[in-house]
């Protein structure tokens, strides 16, 4: 049973995500604490017209950036979503 308890981490993740080139917005962001680490499940919106390879690259940059910028992150799962008109 999950509870939504980590608003501060969620806000930080979403704020930092927008600093990564190619990330246009974020949608769902779920944060769970396991032991001393936070695990993040994030949906990031990117240009719907880019290639799968480009989206994959953006997701890796996003994960690496979040892991470097936010202490105590464990696993970070990035789901790429196509952004229609924003």
Number of C-alpha atoms within 10 A of each C-alpha: 2 8 8 9 12 13 12 9 19 19 12 13 22 19 13 14 22 16 13 16 11 20 21 16 17 20 13 11 18 21 22 20 15 11 7 9 13 19 17 22 16 22 20 26 21 22 19 14 11 11 10 11 9 14 23 14 13 20 22 15 17 24 19 12 15 21 16 11 12 13 11 13 21 16 15 18 17 18 16 21 17 15 16 10 6 7
